[in-house]
Amino acid sequence: MMLGAVIALGGAALHAAKDIISKSLSSRVDGATSTFASFAFAIPFYLAALFILWLTGLEDFALTPAFWTWIVLRSLSDVCAEWFKMHSFTHGDLSVVSSLVAMSPVVLLIVSPLVTGDVPSLLGIVGVCISVSGTAVMLYRPRNSATRSDLRSIGLALLSAFFFAMNACFDRLAVRTASPTLSGFAMTVGACIIVIPSMVGKPQRWSSLAGELRRFSARGLLEFVFMVAKLSALQYMQAPYVVALLRSSVLFSVFGGRMFFAEGGFRRRLFAALLIVVGIACVLLGA
């Protein structure tokens, strides 16, 4: 349990770094291109890791029919989650989008008993309520100040949170049948294949990839390490608790939004992020 928590907290920092790069790319490339790149640029790192693990005898590539079922479902949900998230960055601030995506543990407490059999505790439900209040503070605006772009960003981010919750369930089931690295590789390749049609016949999108090669490569590395960390943590902890820990990345995102993008409302957003983190702590204590 403790090892899983440590791995997940490391994954939270990686997740925040990945979001900062994604937000910096949102003004340079469209959401579809960024979604495709998030998968495609992680694949070389997976291949290198799997080759090393195979040489050292730590990966046997043992696969079962059930594994492929979870991989397909996870790939589909991952594409949807990343697609909505990348498009929400186009319309909203990093810290707000990250806070809404951080609601995925709330969704998980509802869907995971149905999908994986993970049942929430009373303290976990209290933690969810605190997290919801933190997100409400993050989203608060004076009357009539929300623009159409803000509302679009909120809707897209909430959809992303739902699909991130679903893919966490499929992650949990997949790592019961194969190693974290192999599971992550298969999921990433599957998601990449699904999103390739959005790149076909769009030469400007391919040129965008070449123009931002360094940023996409850096994010690909972060995506690879993050996914392996997340899947490894899921071997020790239930999905709602791993995702709750990972969503503590919202605290890093608030500071990142302030430092790199000069986002306003820092004190309010920091307070909201702290509420979310307190709620996450309650969820974990109820594990």
Disulfide bonds with the S-S distance in Angstrom:
none
